[in-house]
């Protein structure tokens, strides 16, 4: 499956547009990670625990979008975009969406 943020894929021709596809996940922070983040906030630097959490969330969302595209018969997704929103104080949603297409 080709996943691209552009509307075209170099060397490929879009033969059919199949529709909008999406994948999302909602993740809550972990109290243990919050404690580590609190101390990291005092001394400064990257909060690796949250970086890992967000990275895993993005990958899971992409996997779900790709699965959605495959059910439509797509072999590529173009114009892919990410969105993040807070659901509540300790939870966030990662949404990824794009256009499922068939390319040759």
Secondary structure, DSSP 4 states (H G I P E B T S, - for coil): -EE-SSSS-TT--EEEEEEEEEEEEEEE--HHHHHHHHHHHHH-S--HHHHHHHHHHHHHHHHHHHHHHHHTT-SEEEEEEEEEEEEETTEEEEEEEEEEEEE-
